[in-house]
């Protein structure tokens, strides 16, 4: 986003205390790792792995290094701005294993690539017909890219920390795309987390993330949990003040978990569906569930992102309400949907239906444990965001007493068409 920069806060006053809220989805970071794809919402499968050896790198001339002007300390933007895709170049080895040049594929396209520069990697991007649809600070890509039926040029490029670039364009034909569900998200690799700021090992080290306490809380994510679980593969998220016990002197804090699972421009309707189990429903300040879609049509010079942010705000409002994120102005807005403490130690079912319409973010319906609520609210999106991806996110918020709690997520899926 650029109209407002990566951090968006709202202040609420509850019982004489100021409470800081953050749209965590507007902050999420960059990574490219293996993703799972399935046509059913419950059974994750591995991305396509080519059975033949990867093709050799095409022969392109090397190019002079470009000047690097972005850094997390000098820019409020989460990543360097996308530029039009470069011509093919071979400054260092870049292998695109999938798809292959001239292939006929279905959408989403499993894009698999790896770079081995002499210098540390700076970033990789995936372009479709000149539009940047996926960004990662990793030296490899294994993701799902949505593209409309027809002929396309997919280009994978990598840049190292000295500005050297390798880029490989590939011509493909997309034969079909149907409604697709990416499932088992809670067990995918690629999850990242941050609290007040992005941690030192992140490309965005030091940039503001989920706000909250600068003294980082104790929070972990553990995948592949058999108990409690609906299918033997839940993910456990823990949250507490340092030391793991209630601490009224510690105050509010947050931990954001997010995973860039795909990229693309031609999907605009989404169903974000999951089950969650909480051991102490009286403990959290709020629980947040979010979705982002972002891409950069470099020919227009105007990156776009649509953020669907939602939180069950137990203690920030009386009575508790579900809040949704106004993307353009960076503010939480209450809905008429009640947010009551969920039953403890049982599975709760949450389903959000969203879509985008032009430059607008549309919240359609929220279903909580079988109760359907018509939200039907539209906000403008936020232009200027240069971190291209489709990602899902979950955030845990500590209350003023820093009461510890655990949440398990299971059967997390995103359906897109």
C-alpha positions in Angstrom: 0.0 0.0 0.0 1.1 3.5 -0.5 -1.8 5.9 0.1 -1.2 5.1 3.7 2.0 3.4 4.6 2.6 0.0 6.2 1.3 0.7 9.7 -2.3 1.6 10.4 -3.5 2.1 13.9 -6.7 3.0 15.8 -6.9 4.0 19.4 -9.8 2.8 21.5 -10.6 3.9 25.0 -11.9 1.1 27.3 -12.3 1.6 31.0 -10.0 4.7 30.9 -7.3 2.7 29.1 -6.0 3.5 25.6 -5.9 0.4 23.4 -3.9 0.2 20.2 -5.3 -1.8 17.3 -3.5 -2.7 14.1 -4.5 -4.0 10.7 -1.9 -6.8 10.7 -2.7 -8.0 7.2 -1.6 -4.6 5.9 1.9 -5.4 7.2 2.6 -8.9 6.2 6.0 -9.8 4.8 7.7 -11.7 2.0 8.7 -15.3 1.6 8.5 -17.9 -1.1 8.2 -21.5 -0.1 6.5 -24.7 -0.9 2.7 -24.4 -1.0 0.0 -27.1 -1.1 -2.8 -27.3 -3.6 -6.0 -29.3 -3.5 -9.4 -29.3 -5.2 -11.1 -30.2 -1.9 -11.1 -28.2 1.3 -9.6 -30.8 3.6 -6.9 -32.8 1.9 -3.6 -30.9 1.2 -1.4 -32.3 -1.6 2.0 -31.3 -2.7 2.7 -28.9 -5.5 3.5 -30.3 -8.9 7.1 -31.5 -9.0 8.4 -32.0 -12.6 9.4 -35.6 -13.2 12.0 -34.7 -15.8 15.3 -32.9 -15.0 14.8 -29.1 -15.0 15.7 -27.3 -18.3 19.0 -25.7 -18.6 19.1 -21.9 -18.2 18.5 -20.1 -21.5 21.5 -18.3 -23.0 21.1 -14.6 -22.3 23.8 -11.9 -22.1 24.7 -10.7 -18.6 23.6 -7.2 -17.7 25.2 -4.5 -15.5 24.1 -4.3 -11.9 21.3 -2.0 -11.0 21.4 0.5 -8.1 19.7 -0.6 -5.0 17.8 2.2 -3.3 15.4 0.4 -0.9 16.2 -0.7 2.7 13.9 -1.3 5.6 15.5 1.5 7.6 15.1 4.1 4.9 11.7 3.3 3.4 8.2 2.8 4.9 7.4 0.5 2.0 7.7 -3.2 2.6 9.7 -4.0 -0.5 11.5 -2.4 -3.4 9.1 -1.1 -6.0 8.4 -3.4 -8.9 9.8 -2.3 -12.3 8.8 -3.6 -15.7 10.1 -7.2 -16.1 13.7 -7.1 -17.4 14.9 -8.7 -20.6 16.3 -12.2 -20.2 19.6 -12.1 -18.5 22.1 -14.5 -17.0 24.1 -12.7 -14.3 24.0 -15.9 -12.1 22.3 -19.3 -12.3 18.5 -19.2 -12.2 16.6 -22.5 -12.8 12.9 -22.5 -13.6 11.8 -26.1 -13.1 8.1 -25.5 -13.7 6.4 -24.5 -16.0 8.5 -25.2 -19.1 8.6 -23.0 -22.1 5.8 -23.8 -24.5 3.8 -25.9 -22.0 0.1 -26.1 -21.8 -1.0 -25.9 -18.2 -4.1 -25.3 -16.0 -4.5 -22.4 -13.6 -3.3 -22.0 -10.9 0.2 -22.6 -12.3 2.7 -24.2 -10.0 5.8 -22.0 -10.5 9.0 -23.6 -9.2 12.3 -21.8 -9.5 15.6 -21.3 -7.6 18.5 -18.8 -7.9 22.1 -19.3 -6.8 23.8 -15.9 -6.9 27.3 -15.3 -5.6 26.1 -12.5 -3.4 23.2 -12.9 -0.9 19.7 -12.9 -2.6 17.8 -9.6 -2.5 14.5 -10.8 -3.8 12.7 -12.8 -6.5 9.6 -11.8 -8.4 7.1 -13.6 -10.7 5.5 -11.7 -13.5 2.6 -12.6 -15.7 2.3 -10.5 -18.9 4.3 -7.7 -17.3 2.3 -7.7 -14.0 4.2 -8.5 -10.9 2.1 -11.0 -9.0 4.5 -12.6 -6.5 7.4 -11.4 -4.4 9.7 -13.2 -2.0 12.9 -12.4 -0.2 13.9 -16.0 -0.6 16.2 -17.6 -3.2 13.5 -20.0 -4.3 9.9 -19.9 -5.4 7.3 -22.7 -5.2 3.9 -21.2 -5.3 0.6 -21.2 -7.1 -0.1 -18.4 -9.7 -3.6 -17.7 -11.0 -3.9 -16.7 -14.7 -6.8 -16.6 -17.1 -7.1 -19.1 -19.9 -5.1 -18.1 -23.0 -1.4 -17.4 -23.9 0.8 -15.8 -21.3 4.4 -14.9 -20.7 5.5 -15.9 -17.2 8.8 -14.4 -16.1 10.8 -15.3 -13.1 13.5 -12.8 -12.0 16.0 -12.7 -9.2 18.2 -9.9 -7.9 21.1 -10.2 -5.5 22.3 -7.8 -2.9 24.8 -6.2 -5.4 22.1 -5.5 -8.0 22.9 -8.3 -10.4 19.8 -9.7 -12.1 18.9 -13.0 -13.8 15.6 -13.3 -15.5 13.9 -16.1 -17.5 10.7 -15.4 -19.6 8.6 -18.5 -20.4 5.7 -18.7 -22.9 2.8 -20.9 -21.8 -0.8 -21.6 -22.7 -3.4 -21.8 -19.9 -6.1 -24.2 -21.0 -8.5 -23.7 -18.2 -9.1 -22.4 -14.7 -11.9 -23.5 -12.4 -12.7 -22.7 -8.8 -9.7 -23.8 -6.7 -9.3 -24.5 -3.1 -5.9 -24.2 -1.4 -6.2 -26.4 1.7 -4.3 -27.4 4.7 -2.9 -23.9 5.0 -2.2 -24.4 8.7 0.5 -27.0 7.9 2.1 -25.4 4.9 5.7 -24.2 5.1 6.2 -20.5 4.6 4.6 -19.2 7.8 6.2 -16.1 9.2 5.5 -14.1 12.4 6.2 -10.8 14.0 5.2 -8.8 17.0 5.7 -5.1 17.5 8.4 -5.0 14.8 9.7 -7.3 12.1 12.5 -9.4 13.6 16.2 -9.1 12.8 16.2 -12.1 10.5 13.5 -10.6 8.3 14.2 -8.5 5.2 12.0 -5.9 6.8 13.9 -5.9 10.1 12.9 -3.1 12.4 9.9 -2.0 10.4 6.7 -1.8 12.4 4.6 -4.9 12.2 1.7 -5.7 14.6 2.5 -2.9 17.1 2.0 -3.7 20.8 4.7 -4.2 23.3 8.4 -3.7 22.3 9.2 -6.3 24.8 8.4 -9.2 22.5 5.7 -11.6 23.9 6.2 -15.3 24.2 4.5 -16.8 21.2 5.0 -20.0 19.2 3.4 -21.9 16.3 3.7 -25.7 16.2 2.4 -27.6 13.1 1.2 -31.2 12.8 -0.6 -31.5 16.1 -2.7 -34.6 16.6 -4.6 -33.4 19.7 -6.8 -31.5 19.5 -7.3 -32.0 15.8 -10.0 -32.7 13.3 -7.7 -34.6 10.9 -4.6 -35.2 12.9 -2.8 -32.1 11.5 -3.8 -29.0 13.4 -1.4 -26.1 14.2 -1.1 -24.8 17.7 -0.5 -21.1 18.4 0.5 -20.0 21.9 0.5 -16.4 23.3 1.7 -15.0 26.7 3.8 -12.4 28.2 7.5 -13.3 28.6 7.6 -16.0 31.3 4.3 -17.5 30.3 2.2 -16.2 33.2 -0.3 -13.3 33.6 1.5 -10.0 34.0 -0.6 -6.8 34.5 2.6 -4.7 34.3 3.3 -6.1 30.8 0.3 -4.7 29.0 -1.2 -5.2 25.6 0.7 -7.0 22.9 0.1 -8.8 19.6 1.6 -11.6 17.5 0.9 -11.8 13.8 1.3 -15.0 11.8 1.0 -14.9 8.0 1.7 -17.1 4.9 1.9 -15.9 1.3 0.3 -18.9 -0.4 -0.3 -17.7 -4.0 -0.4 -14.8 -6.5 -2.4 -13.6 -9.4 -4.8 -11.0 -10.8 -7.7 -12.9 -12.3 -9.3 -14.3 -9.1 -11.5 -11.9 -7.2 -13.9 -13.9 -5.1 -12.7 -15.7 -2.0 -13.9 -18.0 0.8 -11.7 -18.1 3.8 -12.7 -21.1 5.9 -11.2 -22.6 9.0 -11.9 -24.3 12.4 -10.3 -23.1 15.6 -10.1 -24.3 19.2 -9.3 -22.1 22.1 -8.5 -23.2 25.7 -9.2 -19.9 27.5 -11.7 -17.9 25.5 -11.9 -15.3 28.3 -8.2 -14.4 27.9 -7.6 -12.7 24.5 -8.2 -9.0 23.8 -9.1 -10.0 20.2 -8.6 -12.7 17.5 -7.9 -11.5 14.0 -8.4 -13.3 10.7 -7.3 -11.7 7.4 -6.7 -12.0 3.7 -4.6 -9.9 1.3 -4.4 -9.8 -2.5 -1.8 -7.5 -4.1 -0.2 -7.1 -7.5 1.7 -4.4 -9.4 0.8 -3.7 -13.1 4.1 -2.0 -13.8 2.9 -0.6 -17.0 0.4 1.5 -15.1 2.8 2.4 -12.3 0.2 1.9 -9.6 0.5 -1.1 -7.3 -2.7 -2.2 -5.7 -3.7 -4.2 -2.7 -7.0 -5.4 -1.3 -7.0 -6.1 2.4 -9.9 -8.0 4.1 -9.1 -7.6 7.8 -11.5 -8.8 10.5 -11.2 -9.2 14.2 -13.5 -10.6 16.9 -13.0 -7.7 19.4 -13.9 -9.2 22.7 -12.8 -6.4 25.0 -12.3 -3.3 23.0 -16.0 -2.5 22.6 -19.1 -3.0 24.8 -20.7 -5.2 23.8 -18.0 -7.1 21.9 -18.3 -6.8 18.1 -16.7 -8.1 14.9 -14.7 -5.2 13.4 -13.6 -5.0 9.8 -10.8 -3.0 8.2 -11.4 0.1 6.1 -8.5 -0.3 3.8 -8.2 3.2 2.3 -8.2 5.2 5.5 -6.6 2.5 7.7 -9.2 2.2 10.5 -11.1 -0.6 12.2 -14.9 -0.2 11.8 -17.4 -2.0 14.0 -20.1 -4.2 12.4 -23.4 -5.3 13.8 -22.1 -8.8 14.2 -21.8 -9.8 17.9 -18.5 -11.0 19.2 -19.0 -13.2 22.3 -16.4 -15.4 23.9 -16.3 -18.7 22.1 -16.9 -22.0 23.9 -13.7 -23.5 25.4 -12.1 -26.7 24.3 -14.3 -27.4 21.3 -14.1 -26.7 17.6 -15.5 -23.4 16.3 -16.2 -22.9 12.6 -15.5 -19.6 10.9 -16.2 -18.7 7.2 -15.6 -15.4 5.5 -16.9 -14.6 2.0 -15.1 -11.7 0.3 -14.7 -10.2 -3.1 -13.1 -7.3 -4.8 -15.0 -5.1 -7.3 -12.7 -2.8 -9.3 -10.7 -0.8 -6.7 -13.1 -1.8 -3.8 -12.9 -4.2 -1.0 -16.2 -6.0 -0.4 -17.1 -7.9 2.8 -20.0 -10.2 1.9 -20.9 -12.6 4.7 -19.5 -14.0 8.0 -20.6 -17.4 9.2 -19.8 -18.3 12.8 -20.7 -21.8 14.0 -23.4 -22.0 11.4 -24.9 -18.6 12.0 -24.8 -16.5 8.8 -24.4 -12.7 9.2 -24.9 -10.4 6.2 -22.1 -7.9 6.4 -22.4 -6.4 2.9 -19.9 -3.6 3.4 -17.7 -2.0 0.8 -14.5 0.2 1.2 -12.0 1.5 -1.2 -8.8 -0.4 -1.5 -5.4 1.1 -0.9 -3.1 1.8 -3.9 0.6 1.9 -3.7 1.4 -1.4 -2.0 4.5 -3.1 -3.5 4.5 -6.5 -1.8 2.8 -8.8 -4.4 1.1 -11.9 -3.1 -2.1 -13.6 -1.9 -1.8 -14.3 1.8 -3.8 -15.5 4.8 -3.1 -14.3 8.3 -4.0 -14.9 11.9 -3.2 -12.6 14.8 -3.4 -13.2 18.6 -3.9 -10.2 20.9 -3.0 -10.1 24.6 -5.3 -8.2 27.0 -4.2 -5.7 29.6 -3.5 -8.5 32.1 -1.5 -10.5 29.5 -3.5 -13.6 30.2 -1.9 -16.6 28.4 -3.9 -18.7 26.0 -3.6 -21.2 23.1 -5.5 -21.5 19.8 -5.4 -24.4 17.4 -6.3 -23.9 13.7 -7.4 -26.8 11.5 -8.7 -27.4 8.0 -7.7 -23.8 7.0 -8.6 -23.3 3.3 -8.9 -20.5 0.8 -11.2 -20.9 -2.2 -10.7 -18.5 -5.1 -12.3 -17.9 -8.4 
